[in-house]
Each structure stands twice: as C-alpha cells, then as structure tokens.
Amino acid sequence: MKSLKDLEEIRKKTLDSINMRKDEESTRVVIGMATCGIAAGARPVLLAFMDEIGKRNLQHVTVSQTGCIGMCKLEPIVEIFEPNKEKVTYVKMTPEKAVRVVNDHLVNNRIVTEYTIGNYEK
C-alpha cells in the first residue's frame, strides 16, 4: 500500500504530464501517431520529447498526438507550431533526433534544418 505522500507525488507527476499535453497557448509539438507512425517508431519519439521537455522544465511547450499526417513514407513525423511562426515539419524522427530538436529548436530557437521535410525532399 502506498502512503498518502506517495500518492500525492504520483498525482502531481500525472497532472504535470497532462498539463504538458493540454496547454493550447504555447508552442505545440504534434507527433503523428496513426498506425503508420506507430509502426515507424513514433511512440519512442513521443516519449523522448516528453522526457526531454520535462527534464528541461519547459513550461511553454505542449506535446500532443495526431492521426495520419499523410506522408507515411516519412514517418515518424513531428510538427512544431510556434505562435506567430510558420509550422516546422520534422521527418524520419528518432528519439535521439528528438533530444536535439528540443535543445536546438525549442530551447535555442534554431531549426534543425537537416531533419526538416524541406531538406529531405532535396
């Protein structure tokens, strides 16, 4: 049996995780989680984003899932929506790439162009 303190800690951690995924007024990281995305490895990518954003305590960033983005051969796909900026679409993502995107794009405001759809299509 868990103590009340343990249960309260679990509750706080869960609420923080839910809030990370709900806030609509901030930068949004949206991961394609349709069957094609999941088969290509989107779940570990989602977890890597959530873990790294949590480690860095980024309060202005939310993480969410979406269905098919429509480019199955480029999965896992991650779209980043920032207020007053154009959407950035990252393709062929991995958990390692996700950590770099959090560091470079979300923390230091530098798009990781080699992971973007525009670079992939060249």
N, C-alpha and C positions, 0 to 999 in steps of 0.2 A: 504494500500500500504506500502511496506517495503522501508526503506531508503537504500541508496547505501551502507552505513556502515553495515546494517543488511544483505544485500545480499552478501557482500564480506565475512562476517563472515560465512554465510551458505556455500558459495563456498569453503572457506578454510577447513571447517569441512568435507565437502564431499570429497574434494581432499585428505585430510589426511586419510579418511576411505578407499578410493580407493587405495591409495599407500600402506596401511596396507595389502591389499589383493593381491597386484601385485608383490611385490619385490621377485625375484627368487633367490637372492644371500644370503638369510638369513635362519634362522630356519623357517620351514613351519609347520603350524598346519592345517591339512586337515580333514574336517568333512564330513562324509558320509551323503549326502542329497538326496538319492533316496527315493522313496515312503516309503520303509520300515523304513528308518532312520527318515524321517519326522514324520511318524505315531508314532514312538517310542519316539519322543521328541527332535530331532536333532536341530530344529530351535532355541529353547531357549538355547541349549548348544552353538551353534554358536554365538548367541548374547552375552552370558556370556563371552566367550573367547574374543570377540572383545571389549566388555566393559572393562574387567579387563586388557587386554593388553593396551588399550587406557588410562585407569586410571593410569597405571604404566609407560606410555610413553615408552614402549619397542620398540625401533626403529629397532631392529634386527629380529623381528618376523613378519611373514605374516600369514594371515588367509585366507583359501580358502575352496571351496566346491568341492566335487566329487560325482560321481554317486554311484552305488552299490559297496560295498567293498566285498560282497559275504558271509557275515556271519550274515544274517538277525536276527537270534535269539539273537545276542549280541549287537544289536543297542541300542542307538546311539554309533557309533564308531568314535574315533578320532585317527588319526595317526600323529605323530610328527617326522619330518625329520630334523635332525641337520647335518650340514656339518661334514663329516668325522666320523660319528657315525652311529650305527645301528638304523633303524626305531623302534620307540616305538608305540605300538598299545594299546590304552585305550578302554575299552568296558563298556557297560551299564552306559554310562556317564549321568550326570545330571548337571544343572547349578552350583550347589554347588561344585560338584567334579571338574568342570572346573576351578573354582576360586582356588581350592587347587593345581591343576596341574600347573596353571600359577605361583603361588607362589613357590611351591616346585621344579617343573621341569624346567620351563623357567627362573625363577629368580635365584633360589639357586642351580640349576644343580643336583637335587636329583629326580630320577624317583620315582613316586608314585606306587610302585610295586603292592599294593593291588588292583589297578584299571586296571592293565595290563591284556592282553589276557593270558599270561603265568600263572598268578595267578588264573585266572578264570577257566582255564582248569584243575587245580589240584583237 
